[in-house]
Every structure is written in structure tokens, then in C-alpha cells.
Amino acid sequence: MQLIDIGANLTHDSFDHDRDAVLQRARAAGVAQLVVTGASREHSPKALALARAHPGVLFATAGVHPHHATEYTDECDAELRTLHAHPEVVAVGECGLDYFRDFSPRPAQRRAFERQLQIAVDLAVDGVGKPLFLHQRDAHADFMAVMKDFDGKLGPAVVHCFTGSRAELFDYLDQDWHVGITGWLCDERRGQHLRELVRHIPADRLMIETDAPYLLPRTVKPAPSHRRNEPMYLAHIVAELARDRGEEVAVTAAHTAATARAFFRLPD
């Protein structure tokens, strides 16, 4: 069984002391490839560096998360475009809108989001825009409005770490976008609704991710004392996801891996 983690924040400083061991544990748990999330001016270059150090296993995104939207200047835009010239960078983002925390003013979030969508358009290959790695929290209406402004210009898109409502899910599926499921599924306090919703995601639109070091699945037993999530727990997430979808684990694993490889254009 081979798994692909489409979103791991492996540049986070909590991994600085044991990053190689983390990757070894991931491989032992069946994680064949990982996409390292680039979500700021500081961490997007680090994500690329990690991917280049582990060819064929690690890949990267490059973008600016809405929390960091105020850092999105012309210089930042140029830096991102330079990063995207590297083949190891397989998607634009993490980008989008986050009105839950509002760490950046909402107008700045929308401007940064729009400029990154334009990067994806400008990097189209054979008329298909570069894949998008998207974030949306408590901003659904504005998120959909910004995306609609680029209607017909964008390539494949994944709304990563989906935690939203049934209506939001079907809005995404109606656009033929992909959906990333994390260990939020395993949180009995706030993720219970996902148990039913994941049945409605077509196999060719579903991908899995840990969002490590965040979102340690609450159903992992025994829970590690440090509470840090890491890619090896993707095996736990896919087992829970398969149960909720009424599938064999091997089936869910194979479908999510095939979908991720097609979406990010990863090598076999």
C-alpha cells in the first residue's frame, strides 16, 4: 500500500531536530511521496530546498497563506515566480482566504489570493493552469467570488484540509475541484460531520494529507506526548476515511494516491 501526503509543513521548526527520522517513519508507514507546503516568503524557498534534497519523494508548493497576506509585495510576487520555475514546485499556494483568524486584513487577503491565482494562470502548460493548493476558512462566499473572477482560466484546484459544510463541499465538487481530507475527520468535537460527507466525494476528486505538524488525529492511540502530527499518521487517516466511505483501506489508499499523482503530475 502506497500513500501520498499532499500537505505536510515539513519546514516547520518542530521538525528541525529529527526531520530525517520523520521521513523514515513515514516511509515505513507506507507514505511513498509527500508534497511539502510552502505558505510564506520564508518557508516556500525552504520547501523547495527540501524537495530538491529528496528527489522523486518530496515535492513542494510555493505560495503565501492568507495569514501572511500583508507580506505579498511586488518583490514577493517575483520571488514566487522564480520558485515556480523549478520542476519540484508542483502547485501554487497555499493561498486563499481565512476570516476565522483574520491575521491579515481581508482586503490584503483578497489581493494576495488574486495575485497567486494569476501566477497559476500565467504558468499554464498547453492551456491548463498550474495546479492550485487552496485554503478557505469562514470565507466561503468571498472565496467563491474570487475564484469565479478567474472562471475558465484556472487549472486543477484542491481545497486542502476541508472542514466545511455540505453546501460548501458540493459547491467545490460542482466546480470539479478536488478535496483534501486531514485528521480533522478524527476529531469527535468538530469533525463528526465529515464522517458522512466524505462518502460523497468521488474517488477521482479525493486526496489525503496530514497538515503536519498540525491536526494530530485525536483517535491515534496512544497519543504521542508531544502532540506533534507527522506524515506517518497518514496511514491512520486513510484507515478512518476508508471506514467512513465503506471501502477497503487498500482501495481508498490506491485511489487517493492515483488522484494525487494525476493532480500534481508526480512520477510513479
matplotlib code that plots the C-alpha trace (Angstrom):
import matplotlib.pyplot as plt

x = [0.0, 1.4, 0.2, 0.7, 0.6, -0.4, 0.1, 2.9, 4.5, 7.9, 9.8, 8.2, 10.9, 9.4, 11.0, 14.4, 15.8, 14.5, 13.4, 15.2, 13.7, 10.3, 10.7, 12.0, 8.9, 6.7, 8.3, 7.9, 4.2, 3.7, 4.0, 5.7, 5.6, 4.9, 4.1, 5.8, 3.6, 5.1, 3.0, 5.1, 8.1, 10.3, 9.0, 8.3, 12.1, 12.7, 10.0, 11.8, 15.1, 13.7, 12.2, 15.4, 17.2, 14.8, 14.2, 11.2, 10.0, 9.4, 7.8, 6.8, 4.2, 5.1, 2.7, 1.6, -1.1, -3.7, -2.3, 0.8, -1.0, 0.5, 3.9, 2.6, 4.5, 5.7, 9.0, 7.2, 5.4, 8.7, 10.2, 7.3, 7.5, 11.2, 10.4, 7.8, 10.4, 11.7, 10.1, 9.9, 7.3, 4.1, 1.4, 0.7, -0.2, -1.0, -3.3, -6.8, -8.9, -9.1, -11.7, -11.6, -8.4, -8.1, -4.4, -4.2, -6.8, -9.4, -8.6, -5.0, -6.0, -8.1, -5.3, -2.7, -5.1, -5.9, -2.2, -1.4, -4.3, -2.8, 0.5, -1.3, -2.9, 0.4, 2.2, -0.3, 1.0, -0.9, -3.7, -4.0, -3.1, -0.7, -2.4, -3.7, -3.4, -6.2, -7.1, -10.6, -11.9, -15.0, -14.7, -16.7, -18.7, -15.7, -13.6, -16.0, -16.4, -12.6, -12.4, -15.3, -13.4, -10.9, -13.5, -12.3, -8.7, -7.6, -6.3, -6.9, -7.6, -7.7, -9.3, -6.9, -7.9, -11.6, -13.6, -16.6, -20.3, -22.2, -23.2, -19.5, -18.4, -20.9, -20.0, -16.4, -17.4, -19.7, -16.6, -14.8, -12.3, -10.5, -10.8, -8.1, -9.1, -6.9, -7.1, -9.8, -12.0, -10.9, -11.9, -15.2, -15.6, -15.7, -15.2, -18.1, -20.0, -17.2, -17.8, -20.9, -19.7, -16.7, -18.9, -20.0, -16.5, -15.8, -12.6, -11.0, -11.5, -10.3, -6.8, -5.4, -3.0, -1.7, -1.1, 1.7, 2.8, -0.8, -4.0, -2.7, -5.6, -7.3, -8.1, -4.4, -3.7, -1.5, -1.3, 2.3, 3.2, 4.5, 1.2, 3.0, 1.5, 3.7, 3.3, 3.4, -0.1, -1.4, -1.9, -4.3, -6.2, -6.7, -8.0, -10.6, -11.5, -12.0, -14.2, -16.4, -16.6, -17.4, -14.3, -11.4, -8.3, -6.3, -8.9, -9.0, -5.2, -4.9, -7.5, -6.1, -2.6, -3.6, -5.6, -2.7, -0.2, -2.5, -3.3, 0.3, 1.8, 4.0, 6.2, 5.2]
y = [0.0, 3.3, 6.7, 10.2, 13.1, 16.1, 18.6, 18.5, 21.5, 19.8, 23.1, 23.8, 24.3, 21.4, 19.1, 20.7, 18.2, 14.9, 15.6, 12.7, 10.3, 11.7, 10.9, 7.4, 6.7, 8.0, 5.6, 2.7, 3.6, 3.4, 7.1, 7.0, 10.7, 13.9, 17.5, 20.0, 23.0, 26.4, 29.1, 32.2, 34.1, 32.4, 28.8, 28.5, 28.5, 26.1, 23.7, 23.8, 23.1, 20.1, 18.7, 19.1, 17.2, 14.3, 13.9, 11.8, 11.6, 15.2, 17.9, 21.4, 24.1, 27.8, 30.5, 32.8, 31.7, 34.4, 34.7, 36.2, 38.2, 41.6, 40.3, 40.0, 42.7, 43.0, 41.6, 38.6, 38.0, 38.0, 35.6, 33.2, 33.2, 32.3, 29.4, 28.1, 27.8, 24.7, 21.4, 20.3, 23.0, 21.3, 23.8, 27.4, 28.0, 27.6, 30.5, 31.6, 33.3, 32.9, 35.0, 32.8, 34.3, 37.4, 37.6, 39.8, 42.4, 40.9, 43.3, 42.2, 38.6, 39.0, 40.9, 38.2, 35.5, 37.1, 37.6, 34.0, 32.8, 35.0, 33.2, 29.9, 31.2, 32.6, 29.3, 27.3, 24.4, 23.5, 25.8, 24.3, 26.4, 25.2, 23.2, 25.3, 24.4, 26.3, 27.4, 28.6, 29.0, 31.0, 32.9, 30.7, 33.4, 35.7, 32.7, 31.5, 35.1, 35.5, 32.1, 33.0, 36.0, 33.5, 31.2, 29.3, 30.3, 28.1, 24.5, 21.8, 23.0, 21.3, 22.8, 21.5, 20.5, 20.5, 21.1, 22.8, 22.2, 20.0, 23.1, 24.1, 20.6, 20.4, 23.9, 22.7, 19.4, 21.3, 23.2, 19.8, 20.9, 18.4, 18.0, 17.2, 15.4, 15.5, 14.2, 16.7, 13.7, 12.1, 14.9, 14.0, 17.6, 19.3, 16.8, 14.5, 15.9, 14.9, 11.2, 11.3, 13.9, 12.0, 9.4, 12.0, 12.8, 11.0, 8.9, 10.9, 14.1, 12.9, 13.2, 12.8, 14.9, 15.3, 19.0, 18.1, 19.2, 20.4, 18.3, 15.2, 12.7, 12.5, 8.8, 7.8, 5.6, 6.0, 9.7, 11.0, 13.1, 16.0, 16.1, 16.8, 15.4, 13.8, 12.1, 8.6, 9.2, 9.4, 5.6, 6.2, 8.9, 6.7, 3.8, 6.0, 7.5, 4.1, 3.0, 6.1, 5.6, 1.9, 0.8, -1.4, 0.6, -0.6, 0.7, 4.2, 4.3, 3.3, 5.8, 8.8, 8.0, 7.8, 11.0, 12.9, 11.7, 12.8, 16.2, 17.2, 15.4, 13.3, 10.4, 6.9]
z = [0.0, -1.1, 0.3, -0.8, 1.7, -0.3, 2.5, 5.2, 6.7, 6.9, 7.1, 10.5, 13.2, 15.2, 12.7, 12.7, 15.2, 13.6, 10.1, 8.6, 11.2, 10.4, 6.8, 7.6, 9.8, 7.0, 4.5, 7.0, 7.3, 3.5, 2.6, -0.8, -1.7, 0.1, -1.0, 1.3, 1.8, 1.1, 2.8, 3.2, 1.8, 4.4, 4.0, 0.3, -0.6, 2.3, 0.9, -2.5, -0.9, 0.9, -2.3, -4.2, -1.4, -1.8, -5.5, -6.5, -2.9, -1.8, -3.9, -2.9, -3.3, -3.2, -2.1, 0.7, 3.2, 3.9, 7.4, 5.7, 3.1, 4.2, 3.1, -0.5, -2.4, -5.9, -4.7, -3.1, -6.4, -8.3, -5.7, -6.1, -9.9, -9.6, -7.3, -9.7, -12.4, -10.6, -11.6, -8.0, -7.3, -8.3, -7.2, -6.5, -2.8, -0.1, -0.9, -0.2, 2.4, 6.2, 8.0, 11.1, 12.4, 10.3, 10.9, 7.8, 6.8, 4.5, 1.5, 1.7, 1.8, -1.3, -3.2, -2.3, -3.4, -6.7, -7.5, -6.8, -9.0, -11.7, -11.3, -11.8, -15.0, -16.3, -15.8, -17.9, -19.9, -23.1, -21.9, -18.5, -15.5, -12.8, -10.0, -7.0, -3.4, -1.7, 1.8, 2.9, 6.4, 7.3, 4.0, 1.6, -0.2, -0.9, -1.8, -4.4, -5.8, -6.2, -7.9, -10.2, -11.4, -12.9, -14.3, -17.4, -16.8, -13.9, -14.0, -11.4, -7.8, -4.4, -1.4, 1.2, 4.7, 4.0, 7.2, 5.9, 5.4, 3.0, 0.9, 0.7, -0.3, -3.2, -4.4, -4.8, -6.4, -8.8, -10.0, -10.4, -7.7, -5.6, -1.8, 0.7, 3.9, 7.1, 10.6, 11.3, 10.3, 13.6, 15.9, 17.6, 18.8, 15.5, 12.6, 13.1, 10.2, 7.9, 8.6, 6.4, 3.9, 2.7, 1.2, -1.4, -2.7, -6.0, -5.9, -8.6, -6.5, -3.1, -1.7, 1.8, 3.9, 7.4, 7.5, 9.9, 12.4, 13.0, 13.4, 15.1, 14.7, 18.1, 17.5, 17.4, 20.4, 22.3, 21.5, 21.4, 24.4, 22.2, 20.3, 17.1, 14.0, 11.3, 8.0, 9.3, 10.7, 7.2, 7.4, 10.4, 8.5, 5.4, 7.6, 9.2, 5.8, 4.3, 7.1, 6.7, 2.9, 3.3, 1.4, 1.9, 3.1, 0.1, -2.2, -0.6, -0.5, -4.1, -5.3, -3.3, -4.4, -8.1, -7.8, -6.2, -8.8, -11.6, -10.0, -9.1, -12.2, -9.9, -11.3, -10.4]

ax = plt.figure().add_subplot(projection="3d")
ax.plot(x, y, z, "-o")
ax.set_aspect("equal")
plt.show()
